[in-house]
Amino acid sequence: MKKDKSEKFKMLKTIAFACKVVGWVALFGGLAAAIEIMVVPGVVSKLGFTNIYHSTWLLALAMMIGAVLYTMIFLALSEAIQAFLSIELNTRKLKELLDKK
């Protein structure tokens, strides 16, 4: 019995979706944390962390850059998984077309 195309690779589709969600959460979480650090500069020391940059603006900028980088990594991973799934589907369709000849 052939599996339906929508039933194949459910876990990979779930992982691709989870990577996309984690990417967007990383972006919005990082931006929210950077805004919080700029609005309340003493929040870093209240949490027990040391501000290695000794400047709230540099720390906020570093957090925003980190958030954007992590977002790009997770979204690229999601797109790569989806591309591999598309390649597999196209390869299967090509095989079916060549078998008909």
C-alpha positions as CSV (number, residue, x, y, z in Angstrom):
1,M,0.0,0.0,0.0
2,K,1.3,3.4,-1.0
3,K,1.5,6.1,1.6
4,D,-0.3,9.3,0.8
5,K,2.1,12.2,0.0
6,S,0.8,14.2,2.9
7,E,1.5,11.4,5.4
8,K,5.2,11.1,4.5
9,F,7.8,12.7,6.6
10,K,5.5,14.1,9.3
11,M,8.3,14.5,11.8
12,L,10.5,16.5,9.3
13,K,7.5,18.8,8.6
14,T,7.0,19.2,12.3
15,I,10.7,20.0,12.9
16,A,10.6,22.5,10.1
17,F,7.6,24.2,11.6
18,A,9.2,24.2,15.1
19,C,12.4,25.8,13.7
20,K,10.3,28.5,12.1
21,V,8.4,29.2,15.4
22,V,11.7,29.1,17.4
23,G,13.2,31.6,15.0
24,W,10.4,34.1,15.3
25,V,10.3,33.7,19.1
26,A,14.1,34.3,19.2
27,L,13.6,37.5,17.2
28,F,10.8,38.9,19.2
29,G,12.2,37.7,22.5
30,G,15.6,39.3,21.8
31,L,14.1,42.5,20.7
32,A,11.9,42.7,23.8
33,A,14.9,42.0,26.0
34,A,16.9,44.7,24.2
35,I,14.1,47.2,24.7
36,E,13.8,46.2,28.3
37,I,17.5,46.8,28.9
38,M,17.3,50.2,27.2
39,V,14.2,51.2,29.2
40,V,15.4,49.9,32.6
41,P,19.2,49.9,32.5
42,G,19.6,48.4,36.0
43,V,17.7,45.2,35.2
44,V,20.9,43.4,34.2
45,S,22.6,43.9,37.5
46,K,19.3,43.2,39.4
47,L,19.2,39.7,37.8
48,G,22.8,39.1,38.9
49,F,24.5,39.3,35.5
50,T,27.4,41.6,34.8
51,N,27.3,44.0,31.9
52,I,30.5,43.3,30.2
53,Y,30.1,46.2,27.8
54,H,29.6,48.7,30.6
55,S,27.0,50.4,28.3
56,T,23.3,49.6,28.1
57,W,23.3,50.7,24.4
58,L,26.1,48.3,23.5
59,L,24.5,45.5,25.4
60,A,21.1,46.1,23.7
61,L,22.8,46.3,20.3
62,A,24.6,43.0,21.0
63,M,21.3,41.4,22.0
64,M,19.5,42.6,18.9
65,I,22.4,41.4,16.6
66,G,22.3,38.0,18.4
67,A,18.5,37.8,18.0
68,V,18.7,38.5,14.3
69,L,21.5,35.9,13.8
70,Y,19.6,33.2,15.7
71,T,16.4,34.0,13.7
72,M,18.3,33.7,10.4
73,I,19.8,30.4,11.5
74,F,16.5,28.8,12.5
75,L,14.6,30.2,9.5
76,A,17.3,28.9,7.1
77,L,17.2,25.5,8.7
78,S,13.4,25.4,8.3
79,E,13.7,26.4,4.7
80,A,16.5,23.8,4.1
81,I,14.3,21.0,5.4
82,Q,11.4,22.2,3.3
83,A,13.7,22.3,0.2
84,F,14.9,18.8,0.8
85,L,11.2,17.6,1.1
86,S,10.4,19.3,-2.2
87,I,13.4,17.7,-3.9
88,E,12.2,14.3,-2.6
89,L,8.7,14.9,-3.9
90,N,9.9,16.1,-7.3
91,T,12.3,13.2,-7.6
92,R,9.4,10.7,-6.8
93,K,7.2,12.4,-9.4
94,L,10.0,12.2,-12.0
95,K,10.5,8.5,-11.3
96,E,6.8,7.9,-11.7
97,L,6.8,9.8,-15.1
98,L,9.8,7.9,-16.3
99,D,8.3,4.5,-15.3
100,K,5.2,5.3,-17.4
101,K,7.3,5.4,-20.6
